[in-house]
Amino acid sequence: MNDNHEPNVSVCMPVRNGMPHIRYSIESVIHQTFLDWELIICDNGSTDGSLEMARELAASHPDKNIRIIPFTEVCGMAENWNRAIEHAKGKYVKVLPCDDNLKPEALAIQTAALEANTHCGLVLCGKTIIDTAGKAVFSMSSFRDQELNYQVHGRKCLTAFGKNMLGEPGAGLFKRALLERAGNYNGSFKYYTDLDFWFRLLRVAPAIYIRRPLYEFRIHGNGTTRKSRELFNSEYIQLIEIYKKDFGLSSARRIMLLNGARFTGWARGLVINYLLSRPVL
């Protein structure tokens, strides 16, 4: 591929020990119906063969614009996401974790949405939950097809008792030019890194929401979805403190939100544990 070509879309895939799912994530980009993309695989010192798998797939598709950037010095999750974005050349950027997948039409639909709505800076979508074997569990979306603005929909998302209504990184495609005003991913978060980033993009420009599930979000036993609820709650408090003035949240309202988040976090954990305990058919 021509290294001087500036693609329309940069798919940034941060990797840290992504086996065995990284193969399917990379292939989901390779099989996009939209062709003007680059895939930047930023390996964060993997020791499980992820880097070798990425190189094998890149070598077997020499006609695809795949760049692999290995780092031996391990850094935090958000820092690796930012390192990948720093190498992006595209007008639009998508961060795709190495255990999630894109539907074949994802880039085509999301790019067309931003091209048709030039005042917007971000497009988000619904998702399909998949299990460790890649089997679809269910699909979900938070909004109908509509435009989202910060004051109305940002407040709704912040007051959703800890639920990330806007979606994980794979849900979004955003204008790279907005990073100068919105900033990069915040490494002080572990579980709300994506939601905090979406809020800052929404501050700068409206978003488009497409309820159609265009990516697959994997739940698995060694992922972040089963970690301690206490950390979820502490980060939710942090998120509320950052954005409380934007949405005029009173002290009583903040206490109510935290108490609600404790319950919904407990309930969400039960659902995830149930889904993970189902036999693979």
VMD Tcl script that draws the C-alpha trace (Angstrom):
set ca {
  {0.00 0.00 0.00}
  {1.03 3.62 -0.56}
  {2.21 4.98 2.79}
  {1.49 8.54 1.61}
  {-2.20 7.84 1.00}
  {-4.48 9.50 3.54}
  {-7.48 7.21 4.03}
  {-10.93 8.44 4.85}
  {-11.18 6.26 7.98}
  {-8.57 5.16 10.51}
  {-9.51 2.10 12.55}
  {-7.26 2.08 15.60}
  {-6.93 -1.27 17.33}
  {-5.12 -1.15 20.70}
  {-3.90 -4.61 21.67}
  {-2.71 -6.16 24.90}
  {-2.80 -9.98 24.88}
  {-5.79 -10.24 22.56}
  {-5.67 -13.94 21.70}
  {-7.69 -15.70 20.47}
  {-10.24 -13.03 19.55}
  {-7.89 -10.61 17.78}
  {-8.08 -12.66 14.58}
  {-11.82 -12.11 14.27}
  {-11.53 -8.44 15.13}
  {-8.92 -7.83 12.43}
  {-10.88 -9.88 9.89}
  {-14.01 -7.85 10.64}
  {-12.13 -4.75 9.43}
  {-10.66 -6.51 6.41}
  {-14.14 -7.55 5.29}
  {-15.70 -4.06 5.41}
  {-17.77 -3.08 2.40}
  {-16.26 0.42 2.76}
  {-12.77 0.22 1.28}
  {-10.99 3.52 2.04}
  {-9.63 2.67 5.47}
  {-6.40 2.02 7.31}
  {-6.04 -0.34 10.24}
  {-3.53 0.68 12.90}
  {-2.71 -2.15 15.29}
  {-0.92 -0.77 18.33}
  {0.48 -3.67 20.37}
  {1.10 -2.96 24.03}
  {3.78 -5.53 24.81}
  {1.64 -8.62 24.19}
  {3.11 -11.96 25.27}
  {0.39 -14.34 24.00}
  {1.06 -14.33 20.26}
  {-1.22 -11.39 19.41}
  {1.55 -9.49 17.62}
  {2.48 -12.55 15.57}
  {-1.16 -13.14 14.65}
  {-1.53 -9.52 13.52}
  {1.59 -9.76 11.38}
  {0.40 -13.02 9.84}
  {-2.95 -11.53 8.86}
  {-1.34 -8.36 7.50}
  {1.08 -10.41 5.40}
  {-1.77 -12.50 3.99}
  {-3.60 -9.32 2.87}
  {-0.89 -7.18 1.24}
  {-3.53 -5.19 -0.63}
  {-4.99 -3.88 2.64}
  {-3.73 -0.80 4.45}
  {-2.66 -2.42 7.72}
  {0.03 -0.87 9.90}
  {1.39 -2.67 12.96}
  {3.12 -0.61 15.64}
  {4.67 -2.73 18.41}
  {5.69 -1.35 21.79}
  {7.76 -3.38 24.25}
  {7.17 -0.91 27.07}
  {3.74 -1.68 28.54}
  {1.52 1.31 29.29}
  {-2.01 1.81 30.59}
  {-5.13 1.11 28.55}
  {-6.05 4.72 27.77}
  {-2.45 5.59 26.92}
  {-2.34 2.76 24.38}
  {-5.63 3.95 22.87}
  {-4.09 7.42 22.54}
  {-0.88 6.03 21.05}
  {-2.91 4.33 18.33}
  {-4.86 7.51 17.56}
  {-1.64 9.53 17.28}
  {-0.73 7.44 14.22}
  {-4.11 7.93 12.51}
  {-4.16 9.69 9.14}
  {-7.87 9.45 8.39}
  {-10.51 12.15 8.46}
  {-12.55 9.90 10.72}
  {-11.34 7.64 13.54}
  {-12.75 4.52 15.15}
  {-11.15 2.81 18.14}
  {-11.89 -0.91 18.00}
  {-10.82 -3.09 20.94}
  {-9.16 -6.29 19.83}
  {-11.90 -8.55 21.19}
  {-14.82 -6.76 19.51}
  {-15.95 -6.96 15.87}
  {-17.47 -4.68 13.25}
  {-20.42 -5.70 11.12}
  {-19.39 -5.64 7.41}
  {-21.40 -2.49 6.67}
  {-20.35 -0.54 9.79}
  {-17.83 1.86 8.26}
  {-19.93 2.47 5.16}
  {-23.04 3.41 7.17}
  {-21.28 5.50 9.81}
  {-19.08 7.36 7.32}
  {-22.11 8.18 5.16}
  {-23.92 9.51 8.25}
  {-21.12 11.95 9.07}
  {-20.75 13.00 5.43}
  {-24.47 13.77 5.29}
  {-24.47 15.65 8.62}
  {-21.37 17.80 8.48}
  {-22.29 19.76 11.62}
  {-21.97 16.58 13.68}
  {-18.65 15.29 14.97}
  {-19.53 11.78 16.09}
  {-21.74 8.91 15.06}
  {-22.75 6.14 17.49}
  {-24.73 2.95 16.98}
  {-26.45 -0.01 18.56}
  {-24.60 -3.22 19.36}
  {-24.88 -6.98 19.45}
  {-23.65 -8.70 22.59}
  {-21.62 -11.83 21.84}
  {-20.24 -14.46 24.21}
  {-16.73 -15.86 24.40}
  {-17.44 -18.21 21.48}
  {-18.68 -15.34 19.30}
  {-22.32 -16.38 19.50}
  {-24.85 -13.53 19.46}
  {-26.69 -13.22 22.77}
  {-28.90 -10.21 22.05}
  {-28.84 -6.81 20.35}
  {-29.60 -3.48 21.97}
  {-29.69 0.25 21.35}
  {-30.22 3.22 23.67}
  {-31.92 5.69 21.32}
  {-33.91 5.79 18.12}
  {-32.28 7.10 14.95}
  {-31.74 10.73 15.90}
  {-29.32 13.55 16.57}
  {-27.87 13.76 20.08}
  {-26.82 16.98 21.79}
  {-24.78 17.47 24.92}
  {-27.24 19.26 27.19}
  {-30.19 16.93 26.62}
  {-28.69 13.54 25.86}
  {-25.46 14.06 27.79}
  {-27.50 14.69 30.93}
  {-29.67 11.66 30.22}
  {-26.57 9.48 29.90}
  {-24.88 10.83 33.02}
  {-28.03 10.24 35.07}
  {-28.56 6.66 33.83}
  {-27.26 5.21 37.14}
  {-23.88 4.27 35.75}
  {-25.04 2.71 32.51}
  {-23.07 3.69 29.42}
  {-25.91 4.54 27.05}
  {-23.60 5.89 24.35}
  {-21.67 2.66 23.94}
  {-18.18 1.26 24.01}
  {-15.34 2.53 21.76}
  {-16.37 0.30 18.87}
  {-19.74 2.07 18.71}
  {-18.28 5.38 17.64}
  {-16.74 7.01 14.61}
  {-15.54 10.58 15.15}
  {-13.84 13.41 13.31}
  {-10.12 13.38 14.06}
  {-10.03 17.17 13.83}
  {-12.11 17.42 17.03}
  {-9.37 15.90 19.19}
  {-7.62 19.26 19.47}
  {-10.67 20.67 21.27}
  {-12.03 17.57 23.00}
  {-8.74 16.05 24.13}
  {-7.66 12.41 24.22}
  {-8.78 9.50 26.38}
  {-8.41 10.12 30.12}
  {-6.19 7.53 31.80}
  {-7.68 8.20 35.25}
  {-10.69 6.13 34.21}
  {-10.70 2.38 33.65}
  {-14.38 1.61 33.11}
  {-15.74 5.00 32.02}
  {-12.89 5.96 29.70}
  {-15.19 5.78 26.69}
  {-18.17 7.60 28.22}
  {-15.98 10.47 29.44}
  {-14.52 10.76 25.93}
  {-17.98 10.77 24.30}
  {-19.09 13.56 26.67}
  {-16.14 15.74 25.68}
  {-16.80 15.17 21.98}
  {-20.48 16.02 22.50}
  {-19.45 19.26 24.16}
  {-17.78 20.25 20.88}
  {-20.35 19.01 18.34}
  {-23.63 17.05 18.20}
  {-23.68 13.34 17.43}
  {-25.79 11.07 15.26}
  {-27.22 7.89 16.73}
  {-28.00 4.88 14.54}
  {-29.99 2.28 16.41}
  {-28.96 -0.51 14.04}
  {-26.31 -2.76 15.68}
  {-23.15 -2.22 13.66}
  {-20.61 -3.78 16.00}
  {-20.29 -6.77 18.30}
  {-19.31 -6.32 21.94}
  {-17.84 -9.42 23.55}
  {-18.40 -10.37 27.18}
  {-15.97 -12.83 28.69}
  {-14.71 -13.95 32.03}
  {-11.31 -12.26 31.87}
  {-12.64 -8.94 30.54}
  {-13.43 -5.70 32.34}
  {-17.16 -6.43 32.45}
  {-16.83 -8.59 35.57}
  {-14.50 -6.47 37.65}
  {-15.25 -5.02 41.03}
  {-18.46 -3.00 41.36}
  {-16.70 -0.79 43.88}
  {-14.41 0.58 41.19}
  {-17.39 1.17 38.91}
  {-19.06 3.17 41.67}
  {-15.97 5.22 42.52}
  {-15.45 6.10 38.85}
  {-19.12 7.00 38.50}
  {-18.69 9.45 41.38}
  {-15.66 10.87 39.59}
  {-17.66 11.24 36.38}
  {-20.50 13.02 38.17}
  {-18.07 15.41 39.87}
  {-16.52 16.36 36.53}
  {-19.81 17.06 34.75}
  {-22.18 18.08 37.57}
  {-21.93 21.80 36.80}
  {-22.67 21.24 33.11}
  {-25.99 19.63 34.00}
  {-26.81 21.43 37.25}
  {-26.87 18.34 39.45}
  {-27.66 19.04 43.11}
  {-26.03 17.18 46.01}
  {-29.25 15.26 46.67}
  {-29.49 14.27 43.04}
  {-25.89 13.04 43.04}
  {-26.50 10.88 46.13}
  {-29.61 9.40 44.53}
  {-27.67 8.60 41.35}
  {-24.91 6.85 43.27}
  {-27.37 4.73 45.25}
  {-29.15 3.80 42.04}
  {-25.83 2.94 40.39}
  {-24.97 0.56 43.23}
  {-28.16 -1.40 42.61}
  {-28.00 -1.40 38.83}
  {-24.33 -2.41 38.97}
  {-25.25 -5.37 41.14}
  {-28.10 -6.33 38.79}
  {-25.88 -5.91 35.73}
  {-23.31 -8.23 37.29}
  {-25.97 -10.90 37.80}
  {-27.04 -10.69 34.17}
  {-23.46 -10.94 32.89}
  {-22.70 -13.87 35.16}
  {-25.82 -15.64 33.89}
  {-24.90 -15.05 30.26}
  {-21.38 -16.33 30.84}
  {-22.63 -19.43 32.61}
  {-24.80 -20.58 29.72}
  {-23.53 -23.64 27.84}
  {-22.12 -22.97 24.38}
  {-24.37 -24.81 21.92}
}
mol new
graphics top color blue
foreach p $ca { graphics top sphere $p radius 0.5 }
foreach p [lrange $ca 0 end-1] q [lrange $ca 1 end] { graphics top cylinder $p $q radius 0.2 }
display resetview
